[in-house]
């Protein structure tokens, strides 16, 4: 047994002195490899008597386990030391203050959303928000959208997964921000003036459509609100947003389930020389949809249509940004191209205000 103690001390000392994994592997092979000292001694057990085999075999197994454990522990220690050395060499102080040349910019969509909010806030409209995952009732039923309407089909709307045993209609990624108007009516009642900007989702993708885009919808409810009030609000908005003194709007009869009567709104413009000019020229461009709120929508919001009436409108924020800032392709809004962002981005601290100027 003394020979085993000598063997044990020899290899444990060698393991402790090993400076890298290569040296450690040499020790492992010398001790536990096929031709290692301990392996060779294990082969000699067959020549011993049963009593000797039991005693020596047990001692050899204990020695083998101790050396194996020491090898594993040393390998882990060497790996930890190597990692610490690498971390010390590659260390970076992430608490350094920001540098002016790396200052970020405001995305055009965020800029236009702030501009729109500032204009309508100046006219007394509050901002309302709601969830992006909506129930079927808020997104369709409360807005007088019939069960057979194309918007309620899978080719137009993103439906959420649900338990097949659940009899309720599935939730959807909201297709417009109109559900926010229903929630605002339920929460505040009438009279009320709110806008609802935010993300919306539809199954569409081309140069002027994306599956996720941004809208702002607004409504005003009062005792004697009429289409004349709607026309004035939209005219004032367009003059402030496009930063022109005069605009001319054209209302065309249309149909939306949630308004009656409904109207598409066009703005007079010019495309001479490939440049858009608002308020002049002989061309017309559609910019939004609007109308007087349908009595069923008022009822869904908990408001008596026999006592109150109101108008509503909705427009695409991404499209407004394209028109105002000359951005040709809607898909570029979501490609995260830093060159594009540097070209179209806005200074982070220049907040748009009606009195101080919108786009700077």
DRENNUSE-811551 format. One record per atom (N, C-alpha, C, O): residue in three letters; x, y, z. Coordinates in steps of 0.2 Angstrom, whole numbers, plus 5000, padded with zeros to 4 digits. Example, Ala and Ser with C-alpha at 12.3 -4.5 7.8 and 13.67 -1.06 7.14 Angstrom:
2
ALA506649725039/ALA506249785039/ALA506649845039/ALA507149835042/SER506449895035/SER506849955036/SER506450005039/SER506750065040/
//
This chain:
360
UNK500449945000/UNK500050005000/UNK500450065000/UNK500250124998/UNK501050065002/UNK501550115002/UNK501650144995/UNK501650204994/UNK501750094991/UNK501850114984/UNK501250154981/UNK501350204977/UNK500650144983/UNK500050174981/UNK500050244984/UNK499850294980/UNK500250254990/UNK500350324993/UNK500850364989/UNK500750424988/UNK501350334987/UNK501850374983/UNK501650394977/UNK501750444974/UNK501250344974/UNK500950364967/UNK500450414968/UNK500350464964/UNK500050414973/UNK499550464974/UNK499850534975/UNK499650584972/UNK500350544979/UNK500750604981/UNK501050624974/UNK501050684973/UNK501350584970/UNK501650604964/UNK501150634959/UNK501350694957/UNK500550604958/UNK500150634953/UNK499750694956/UNK499650744952/UNK499550694962/UNK499250754965/UNK499650814965/UNK499450874964/UNK500350804966/UNK500850864966/UNK500850884959/UNK500950944957/UNK500950834954/UNK500950854947/UNK500350894945/UNK500450944941/UNK499750874947/UNK499150914945/UNK499150984948/UNK498951024944/UNK499350994954/UNK499351054957/UNK499851104954/UNK499751164953/UNK500451074951/UNK500951114948/UNK500751124940/UNK501151174937/UNK500251094937/UNK500151104930/UNK499951174929/UNK499551204932/UNK500251204923/UNK500151274922/UNK499651284916/UNK499351344915/UNK499451234912/UNK498951244907/UNK498651174906/UNK498851124909/UNK498151174901/UNK497751114900/UNK498151054897/UNK498050994897/UNK498651074893/UNK499151034889/UNK499550984894/UNK499550924894/UNK499851024899/UNK500150984905/UNK499750944909/UNK499950884911/UNK499150964910/UNK498650924913/UNK498450864910/UNK498350804913/UNK498350864903/UNK498250804899/UNK498750754899/UNK498650694899/UNK499450784899/UNK499950734900/UNK499950694906/UNK500150634906/UNK499750724912/UNK499750694918/UNK499150644918/UNK499250584921/UNK498650664915/UNK498050614915/UNK498250554911/UNK498050494913/UNK498550554905/UNK498750504901/UNK499250454905/UNK499250394905/UNK499750494909/UNK500250454913/UNK499950414918/UNK500250364920/UNK499450434921/UNK499150404927/UNK498550354925/UNK498450304927/UNK498050384920/UNK497450344919/UNK497350324912/UNK496850294910/UNK497850344908/UNK497850314901/UNK497850244900/UNK497950204905/UNK497750214894/UNK497850144893/UNK498450114896/UNK498450054898/UNK499050154895/UNK499650124897/UNK499850164903/UNK500450164905/UNK499450204907/UNK499550234913/UNK499750194919/UNK499550134919/UNK500150214924/UNK500350174929/UNK499750144933/UNK499750084935/UNK499250184934/UNK498650154938/UNK498350104934/UNK498050054937/UNK498250114927/UNK497950064923/UNK498250004923/UNK497949944923/UNK498950004923/UNK499349944923/UNK499249904929/UNK499249844929/UNK499249944935/UNK499149904941/UNK498449874941/UNK498449824945/UNK497949904938/UNK497349874938/UNK497349804935/UNK496949754936/UNK497749804929/UNK497849734926/UNK498149684930/UNK498049624928/UNK498549704935/UNK498849654939/UNK498449614944/UNK498649564947/UNK497849644944/UNK497349614949/UNK497149544948/UNK497049504952/UNK497149524941/UNK497049454939/UNK497549404942/UNK497349344942/UNK498149424944/UNK498649374946/UNK498649364953/UNK499049324956/UNK498249404957/UNK498249404964/UNK497749354967/UNK497249334963/UNK497749334973/UNK497249294976/UNK496649334977/UNK496649394977/UNK496049304978/UNK495449334979/UNK495549384985/UNK495249444985/UNK495849364991/UNK495849414996/UNK496249474995/UNK496149534996/UNK496849464991/UNK497249524989/UNK496949564984/UNK496949624984/UNK496549534979/UNK496249574974/UNK495649614977/UNK495549674975/UNK495349594982/UNK494849634985/UNK495149694989/UNK494849754988/UNK495649684992/UNK495949744996/UNK496349794991/UNK496149854991/UNK496749764987/UNK497149804982/UNK496649844977/UNK496749904975/UNK496149804975/UNK495649834970/UNK495349894973/UNK495249944969/UNK495049884979/UNK494749944982/UNK495150004983/UNK494950054981/UNK495849994985/UNK496250044985/UNK496450084979/UNK496450144978/UNK496450034973/UNK496650064967/UNK496050104964/UNK496150164961/UNK495450084965/UNK494850124963/UNK494750194967/UNK494650244964/UNK494950184973/UNK494950254977/UNK495450304974/UNK495250364974/UNK496050274973/UNK496550314970/UNK496350344963/UNK496450404962/UNK496150304959/UNK495850324953/UNK495350384953/UNK495450424950/UNK494850374958/UNK494350424959/UNK494650494961/UNK494450544959/UNK495150484966/UNK495450544969/UNK495850584963/UNK495750644963/UNK496150554959/UNK496550584954/UNK496150614949/UNK496250664946/UNK495550574947/UNK495150594942/UNK494750664944/UNK494650714940/UNK494550664951/UNK494250724954/UNK494750784954/UNK494550844952/UNK495350764955/UNK495850824956/UNK495950854949/UNK496050914948/UNK495950804943/UNK496050824937/UNK495450874934/UNK495550924931/UNK494850854936/UNK494350894934/UNK494350964938/UNK494151014935/UNK494450964944/UNK494451024948/UNK495051074945/UNK494851134944/UNK495651044943/UNK496151084941/UNK495951114934/UNK496151174932/UNK495651074930/UNK495451094923/UNK494951154924/UNK494951204920/UNK494451144928/UNK493951204929/UNK494351264932/UNK494151324929/UNK494851254936/UNK495151314939/UNK495551354933/UNK495551414933/UNK495851314929/UNK496251334923/UNK495751374918/UNK495951434916/UNK495151344917/UNK494751384913/UNK494451444916/UNK494451494912/UNK494351444922/UNK494151504926/UNK494651564925/UNK494551624924/UNK495251544926/UNK495851584926/UNK495951614919/UNK496051674918/UNK495851574914/UNK495851594907/UNK495351644906/UNK495451694902/UNK494751634908/UNK494151684907/UNK494251744911/UNK494151804908/UNK494551744917/UNK494651804920/UNK495151844917/UNK495151914916/UNK495651814914/UNK496151854910/UNK495951884904/UNK496051944902/UNK495451844901/UNK495151874895/UNK494651934896/UNK494751984893/UNK494351924901/UNK493851984903/UNK494252044905/UNK494052094904/UNK494852034909/UNK495252094911/UNK495552124905/UNK495552184905/UNK495652084900/UNK495952114894/UNK495452144889/UNK495652194886/UNK494852124889/UNK494352144885/UNK493852194888/UNK493352214885/UNK493952214894/UNK493552254898/UNK493352314895/UNK493852354892/UNK492752334895/UNK492552404893/UNK492052434898/UNK491652404900/UNK492252504899/UNK491852544904/UNK491252564900/UNK491252614896/UNK490652534901/UNK490052554898/UNK489752614902/UNK489152634899/UNK490052634907/UNK489752694910/UNK489952764908/UNK489852814911/UNK490352764902/UNK490652824900/UNK490052864897/UNK489552844895/UNK490152934898/UNK489552974896/UNK489552974889/UNK489952964885/UNK488952994886/UNK488752994879/UNK489153054876/UNK489353104879/UNK489353034870/UNK489753084866/UNK489253124861/UNK488853094858/UNK489353184860/UNK488953224855/UNK488853194848/UNK488353194845/UNK489453174846/UNK489453144839/UNK489053084838/UNK488853064833/UNK488853054844/UNK488452984844/UNK487753004846/UNK487352954847/UNK487553064846/UNK486853084848/UNK486353054843/UNK486453054837/UNK485853024846/UNK485352994842/UNK484853044839/UNK484853104840/UNK484353014834/UNK483853054831/UNK483153034832/UNK483152974834/UNK482753074831/UNK482053054832/UNK481753024825/UNK481853054820/UNK481452964825/UNK481152934819/UNK480652974816/UNK480253004820/UNK480552984810/UNK480053024807/UNK479353004809/UNK478953054810/UNK479252944810/UNK478552924813/UNK478452954820/UNK477852984821/UNK478952954824/UNK478852984831/UNK478753054830/UNK478453084834/UNK479153084826/UNK479153164825/UNK478453184822/UNK478153224825/UNK478153144817/UNK477553164815/UNK476953154820/UNK476453194821/UNK477053104824/UNK476553084829/UNK476553144834/UNK476053164837/UNK477153164836/UNK477253224841/UNK476953284838/UNK476553324841/UNK477053294831/UNK476753354828/UNK475953354828/UNK475653404829/UNK475753294826/UNK474953284826/UNK474653304833/UNK474153334833/UNK475053274838/UNK474753284845/UNK474753354847/UNK474253374850/UNK475353394845/UNK475353464847/UNK474853504843/UNK474553544847/UNK474653484837/UNK474153524833/UNK473453514836/UNK473053564838/UNK473253454838/UNK472653434840/UNK472553454848/UNK472053474850/UNK473053454851/UNK473053474858/UNK472953554858/UNK472553574863/UNK473153594853/UNK473053664853/UNK472253674852/UNK472053724853/UNK471953624849/UNK471253634847/UNK470853604853/UNK470153594852/UNK471153574858/UNK470753554864/UNK470653474864/UNK470253454868/UNK471053444860/UNK470953364860/UNK471453334865/UNK472053354865/UNK471153294869/UNK471653254873/UNK471853194869/UNK471553174864/UNK472353154872/UNK472653094869/UNK472453034873/UNK472453034879/UNK472152984870/UNK471852924873/UNK472252864870/UNK472552864864/UNK472352814874/UNK472752754872/UNK472352694874/UNK471952694879/UNK472552644871/UNK472252574872/UNK472652524870/UNK473252534867/UNK472452454872/UNK472852394870/UNK472952384863/UNK472452404859/UNK473552354861/UNK473652334854/UNK473352274852/UNK473152254846/UNK473252224857/UNK472852164856/UNK472152174859/UNK472052184865/UNK471652174854/UNK470952194856/UNK470452134856/UNK470652084852/UNK469952134859/UNK469452084858/UNK469052104852/UNK469052154849/UNK468752044850/UNK468352054844/UNK467752104844/UNK467552134839/UNK467552114850/UNK466952164851/UNK467152234850/UNK466852274847/UNK467752254854/UNK468052314853/UNK468252334846/UNK468152394844/UNK468552284843/UNK468852304836/UNK468352304831/UNK468452334826/UNK467752264831/UNK467352254826/UNK466552274828/UNK466252324826/UNK466352234833/UNK465652244834/UNK465452314837/UNK464952334835/UNK465852334841/UNK465652404844/UNK465752454839/UNK465452514840/UNK466052444833/UNK466152494828/UNK465652484822/UNK465752504817/UNK465152444823/UNK464652424818/UNK464852394812/UNK464652404807/UNK465452354813/UNK465652314807/UNK465352244807/UNK465452204812/UNK465052234802/UNK464552174801/UNK465052104801/UNK465552114799/UNK464752054804/UNK465051984804/UNK465351964797/UNK465851934796/UNK465051984791/UNK465251964785/UNK465752014782/UNK465952004776/UNK465952064785/UNK466352124783/UNK467052084781/UNK467352044785/UNK467352104775/UNK468052074773/UNK468552084779/UNK469052044779/UNK468552144783/UNK469052154788/UNK469052104793/UNK469552094797/UNK468552064794/UNK468452014799/UNK468751944796/UNK468651894800/UNK469051944790/UNK469251884788/UNK470051874789/UNK470351924790/UNK470351814789/UNK471051804790/UNK471451834785/UNK472051844786/UNK471251844779/UNK471651874774/UNK471751954775/UNK472151984772/UNK471451984780/UNK471452054781/UNK471652064788/UNK471952124790/UNK471652024793/UNK471652034800/UNK472151984803/UNK472051924802/UNK472552004808/UNK472951954812/UNK472551934818/UNK472451974823/UNK472351864818/UNK471951834824/UNK472451804829/UNK472951774826/UNK472351804835/UNK472751774840/UNK472551704841/UNK471951684840/UNK473051664843/UNK472851594844/UNK472451584850/UNK472451624855/UNK471951534850/UNK471551524856/UNK471451454857/UNK471551414852/UNK471151434863/UNK470951364864/UNK470351344859/UNK469851384860/UNK470451294856/UNK469851274851/UNK469151264855/UNK468651264852/UNK469251244861/UNK468651234865/UNK468351294867/UNK467751294870/UNK468651354867/UNK468351414869/UNK467851444864/UNK468051454858/UNK467251454866/UNK466751474861/UNK466751544859/UNK466551564854/UNK467151584863/UNK467251654861/UNK467651674855/UNK468151634854/UNK467451724851/UNK467951744846/UNK468651754848/UNK468751784854/UNK469151744844/UNK469851754846/UNK469951834846/UNK469651874843/UNK470451854850/UNK470651924850/UNK471051934844/UNK471251884840/UNK471151994842/UNK471552014836/UNK472052074838/UNK471952104843/UNK472552074833/UNK472952134833/UNK472552194830/UNK472352184825/UNK472452244834/UNK471952294832/UNK472152324825/UNK472652334823/UNK471552324821/UNK471652344814/UNK471552424813/UNK471752444807/UNK471452454818/UNK471352524818/UNK471352554825/UNK471352514830/UNK471452614827/UNK471452644834/UNK470752664836/UNK470652694841/UNK470252644832/UNK469552664833/UNK469252624840/UNK468852654844/UNK469552564842/UNK469352544848/UNK469552584854/UNK469152584859/UNK470052624853/UNK470252674859/UNK469652724860/UNK469552744865/UNK469352744854/UNK468752794855/UNK468252764859/UNK467952794863/UNK468052694858/UNK467552664862/UNK467752664869/UNK467252674873/UNK468352644871/UNK468552644878/UNK468552714881/UNK468352714887/UNK468752764877/UNK468752834880/UNK468052854881/UNK467852884886/UNK467552834877/UNK466852854878/UNK466552814884/UNK466252844888/UNK466752754885/UNK466452714891/UNK466752744897/UNK466452744902/UNK467452774897/UNK467752794903/UNK467552864905/UNK467552884910/UNK467452904899/UNK467352984901/UNK466653004899/UNK466453054902/UNK466252974895/UNK465652994893/UNK465653054888/UNK466153064885/UNK465153094888/UNK465053154884/UNK464953214888/UNK464653214893/UNK465153274886/UNK465553284879/UNK466253264880/UNK466553254885/UNK466553254874/UNK467253224874/UNK467653244867/UNK467253244862/UNK468253264868/UNK468653274862/UNK469353234863/UNK469753254867/UNK469453184859/UNK470053144860/UNK470353124853/UNK470053124848/UNK471053114853/UNK471353084847/UNK471653024850/UNK471853014856/UNK471752974845/UNK472052904847/UNK472552884842/UNK472452854838/UNK473252904844/UNK473752884839/UNK474052824842/UNK474052804848/UNK474352784837/UNK474652714839/UNK474752674833/UNK474552684828/UNK475052614835/UNK475152564830/UNK474552524828/UNK474152514833/UNK474452504822/UNK473952454820/UNK474252404815/UNK474752414813/UNK473852354814/UNK474052294810/UNK473552264805/UNK472952254807/UNK473852254799/UNK473452224794/UNK473852184789/UNK474452194789/UNK473552134786/UNK473852094782/UNK473952124775/UNK473652114770/UNK474452164774/UNK474652204768/UNK475352224768/UNK475652234773/UNK475652214762/UNK476352234761/UNK476552254754/UNK476552204750/UNK476652314753/UNK476952334746/UNK477252404748/UNK477452424753/UNK477352444742/UNK477752504743/UNK477452554747/UNK477752594751/UNK476752554748/UNK476352604752/UNK475952564757/UNK475552604761/UNK476052504759/UNK475752464764/UNK476252424768/UNK476652394765/UNK476152414774/UNK476552374778/UNK476152334783/UNK475552364785/UNK476252274786/UNK475852234790/UNK475752274797/UNK475252264800/UNK476252314799/UNK476152354805/UNK476352434803/UNK476852444800/UNK475852474804/UNK475952544803/UNK475652584808/UNK475452564814/UNK475552654807/UNK475352694813/UNK474752734810/UNK474752764804/UNK474252744815/UNK473652794813/UNK473552844819/UNK473752834824/UNK473152894817/UNK472852934822/UNK472152944820/UNK471952964815/UNK471752934825/UNK471052934824/UNK470752984830/UNK471052994835/UNK470253024828/UNK470053074832/UNK469253074832/UNK468953054828/UNK468953104838/UNK468253114838/UNK468053174843/UNK468453184847/UNK467553204841/UNK467253254846/UNK466553244846/UNK466153234841/UNK466253244852/UNK465553234854/UNK465253284858/UNK465553304863/UNK464753314856/UNK464353364859/UNK463653374858/UNK463353324854/UNK463353424860/UNK462553434859/UNK462453454852/UNK461953424849/UNK462853494849/UNK462653524842/UNK463253514837/UNK463253564833/UNK463653464838/UNK464253464833/UNK463953434826/UNK463553394826/UNK464253464821/UNK464053454814/UNK464653444809/UNK465253444812/UNK464553424803/UNK465053414798/UNK465453484797/UNK466053484795/UNK465153534798/UNK465453604798/UNK466053604803/UNK466553634801/UNK465953584809/UNK466453584814/UNK467053534812/UNK467553544813/UNK466853474809/UNK467353424806/UNK467753464801/UNK468353454801/UNK467453494796/UNK467753524791/UNK468253584793/UNK468853584791/UNK468053624798/UNK468553674801/UNK469153634804/UNK469653664804/UNK468953584808/UNK469553554812/UNK470053524807/UNK470653534808/UNK469853494802/UNK470253464797/UNK470653514793/UNK471253504792/UNK470353574791/UNK470653624788/UNK471253654792/UNK471753664790/UNK471053664799/UNK471553694803/UNK472153644804/UNK472753674805/UNK471953584805/UNK472553534805/UNK472953534799/UNK473553534800/UNK472653534793/UNK473153534787/UNK473553594786/UNK474153584784/UNK473253654788/UNK473653714787/UNK474253714792/UNK474753734791/UNK474153684798/UNK474653684803/UNK475153634802/UNK475753644802/UNK474953574800/UNK475353514799/UNK475853524793/UNK476453514793/UNK475553554787/UNK475953564781/UNK476253634781/UNK476653644776/UNK476053674786/UNK476453734787/UNK476253784781/UNK476753814778/UNK475653784779/UNK475453834773/UNK474853874776/UNK474553864781/UNK474753934772/UNK474253974775/UNK473553964773/UNK473053974776/UNK473453924767/UNK472853904765/UNK472853834762/UNK473353814759/UNK472253804763/UNK472153734761/UNK471453734758/UNK471053774760/UNK471353694753/UNK470653674751/UNK470553604751/UNK470853564748/UNK470053584755/UNK469853514756/UNK469153504751/UNK468753544751/UNK469153434749/UNK468553414745/UNK468353354749/UNK468653304750/UNK467653354751/UNK467353294754/UNK466953254749/UNK466553284745/UNK467153194748/UNK466853144744/UNK466453094747/UNK466653064752/UNK465753084746/UNK465353034749/UNK465652964749/UNK465952944744/UNK465652934754/UNK465952864755/UNK465552824760/UNK465052844762/UNK465852764762/UNK465552724767/UNK466052694772/UNK466452664770/UNK465952704778/UNK466252674783/UNK465752654788/UNK465252684790/UNK465752584791/UNK465252564795/UNK465152604801/UNK464652604804/UNK465652644804/UNK465652674810/UNK465452744810/UNK465352784815/UNK465352774803/UNK465052844802/UNK464552844798/UNK464452804793/UNK464052894798/UNK463552904794/UNK463252974795/UNK462952994800/UNK463353014790/UNK463653004783/UNK464453004784/UNK464753024789/UNK464752974779/UNK465452964778/UNK465753004772/UNK465353014767/UNK466353024773/UNK466653054768/UNK467453044767/UNK467753044773/UNK467653034761/UNK468453034760/UNK468553104759/UNK468253144756/UNK469153124762/UNK469353194761/UNK470053204757/UNK470553164758/UNK469953244752/UNK470553254747/UNK470753324749/UNK470453374751/UNK471453344747/UNK471753404748/UNK471953424741/UNK472253394738/UNK471853494740/UNK472153524733/UNK472853524734/UNK473153544739/UNK473253504728/UNK473953504728/UNK474253504721/UNK473853504716/UNK474853514721/UNK475153514714/UNK475753474714/UNK476153464719/UNK475953434709/UNK476453384708/UNK476953414703/UNK477353374700/UNK476953474701/UNK477353504696/UNK478153494698/UNK478353504703/UNK478553464693/UNK479253454694/UNK479353394698/UNK479953394701/UNK478853354700/UNK478953294704/UNK478953314712/UNK479153274716/UNK478753384713/UNK478753404720/UNK478053424722/UNK477653454719/UNK477853394728/UNK477253404731/UNK477153474734/UNK477553494738/UNK476653514732/UNK476453574735/UNK475753574737/UNK475353564733/UNK475653584744/UNK474953584746/UNK474653654746/UNK474953704747/UNK473953654744/UNK473653714744/UNK473653754738/UNK473353804737/UNK473953724732/UNK473953754726/UNK473953704720/UNK474053644722/UNK473753724714/UNK473853674709/UNK473153644707/UNK472653674710/UNK473053604702/UNK472453574700/UNK472353504701/UNK471853464699/UNK472753474706/UNK472753404708/UNK472453394714/UNK472353444718/UNK472153334716/UNK471853324722/UNK472153254725/UNK472253214721/UNK472253254731/UNK472553194734/UNK472153174740/UNK472053214745/UNK471953114741/UNK471653084747/UNK472053084753/UNK472653054752/UNK471853104758/UNK472253104764/UNK471953074770/UNK472353054775/UNK471253064771/UNK470953034777/UNK470253024775/UNK469953034770/UNK469952984780/UNK469252964780/UNK468953004786/UNK469253004791/UNK468253014785/UNK467953054791/UNK467153044790/UNK466953004786/UNK466853074795/UNK466053064795/UNK465753084802/UNK466153094807/UNK465153084802/UNK464753084808/UNK464653024811/UNK464552974808/UNK464753014818/UNK464752954821/UNK464152914821/UNK463552944822/UNK464152854819/UNK463552814819/UNK463152804825/UNK463552794830/UNK462552814826/UNK462152804832/UNK462352734836/UNK462352734842/UNK462452684832/UNK462652624835/UNK463352624839/UNK463452594844/UNK463752664836/UNK464452674839/UNK464352714845/UNK464652694850/UNK463952764845/UNK463852804851/UNK463552754857/UNK463752764863/UNK463052714855/UNK462752674860/UNK463252624863/UNK463252604869/UNK463652594859/UNK464252544861/UNK464652584866/UNK464952554871/UNK464752644865/UNK465152684870/UNK464852714876/UNK465152744880/UNK464152694877/UNK463752714883/UNK463552784882/UNK463352814887/UNK463452804876/UNK463152874875/UNK462552874871/UNK462452844866/UNK462052914874/UNK461352914871/UNK461352954864/UNK461553014864/UNK461252924858/UNK461352954852/UNK460753004851/UNK460753044846/UNK460253004855/UNK459653044854/UNK459853114857/UNK459453164856/UNK460353114862/UNK460553174865/UNK461253204863/UNK461353264863/UNK461653164860/UNK462353184858/UNK462453164851/UNK462153114849/UNK462853194848/UNK463153184841/UNK463853204841/UNK464053244844/UNK464153174836/UNK464953194835/UNK465153174829/UNK464853134825/UNK465853194827/UNK466153174821/UNK466753134823/UNK467053134829/UNK467053094818/UNK467653054819/UNK468053064812/UNK467753074807/UNK468653054813/UNK469153044807/UNK469753004809/UNK469852984814/UNK470052984803/UNK470652944804/UNK471152954798/UNK470952954793/UNK471752944800/UNK472252954795/UNK472852914796/UNK473052904802/UNK473252904791/UNK473952864792/UNK474452914794/UNK474652954790/UNK474852894800/UNK475352944802/UNK475952934797/UNK476352974795/UNK476152864795/UNK476652854790/UNK476552884784/UNK477052914781/UNK475952894781/UNK475852924775/UNK475952994776/UNK476153034771/UNK475653024781/UNK475853094782/UNK476553114782/UNK476753164779/UNK476953074785/UNK477653084785/UNK477953074778/UNK478353114776/UNK477753034774/UNK477953024767/UNK477753084763/UNK478253114760/UNK477153114764/UNK476953174760/UNK477353234762/UNK477553274758/UNK477453244769/UNK477753304771/UNK478453304770/UNK478753364769/UNK478853254771/UNK479553244771/UNK479853214765/UNK480453204764/UNK479453204760/UNK479653174753/UNK479953104754/UNK480453094751/UNK479653064758/UNK479952994759/UNK479552944754/UNK478952944754/UNK479952914749/UNK479552884743/UNK479352814745/UNK478852794742/UNK479652774750/UNK479452704751/UNK479252694758/UNK479652704762/UNK478652674759/UNK478452664766/UNK478852604770/UNK478952614776/UNK479152554766/UNK479452504769/UNK480152524772/UNK480452494777/UNK480452584770/UNK481052604773/UNK480952634780/UNK481452634783/UNK480352644782/UNK480252664789/UNK480452614794/UNK480652624800/UNK480452544792/UNK480552494797/UNK481152454795/UNK481252394798/UNK481652474791/UNK482252434789/UNK482852454793/UNK483352414793/UNK482752494798/UNK483352514803/UNK483952534799/UNK484552514802/UNK483952564794/UNK484552584790/UNK484752654793/UNK484452704793/UNK485352654796/UNK485652714800/UNK485752764795/UNK485652824797/UNK485952754789/UNK485952804784/UNK485352844782/UNK485252904782/UNK484752804782/UNK484152834781/UNK483952874787/UNK483652924786/UNK484052844793/UNK483852884799/UNK484252944800/UNK483952994802/UNK484852944798/UNK485253004799/UNK485053064794/UNK485053124795/UNK484753034788/UNK484553084783/UNK483853114785/UNK483753174784/UNK483353074787/UNK482753094788/UNK482553104796/UNK482053134797/UNK483053084800/UNK482953094807/UNK482853164809/UNK483153214806/UNK482653174816/UNK482553244818/UNK482953254825/UNK483053204828/UNK483153314826/UNK483553324832/UNK483153304838/UNK482553314839/UNK483453264843/UNK483053234849/UNK482753284853/UNK482253264856/UNK483053344854/UNK482853394859/UNK482353444856/UNK482153484860/UNK482253444849/UNK481853494846/UNK481153474846/UNK480953444841/UNK480753484851/UNK480053454852/UNK479653504848/UNK479653564848/UNK479153474844/UNK478753514840/UNK478153544844/UNK477853514848/UNK478053614843/UNK477553654846/UNK477253694841/UNK477553714836/UNK476553704842/UNK476153754837/UNK476453824837/UNK476553854832/UNK476653844843/UNK476853914843/UNK477653924841/UNK477853974839/UNK478053874842/UNK478753874841/UNK478953844834/UNK479553854832/UNK478453804831/UNK478653774825/UNK478653704826/UNK478853674831/UNK478453664820/UNK478353594821/UNK478953564818/UNK479353534823/UNK479153564812/UNK479753534809/UNK480353584810/UNK480253634807/UNK480853564812/UNK481453604813/UNK482053574810/UNK482553604810/
//
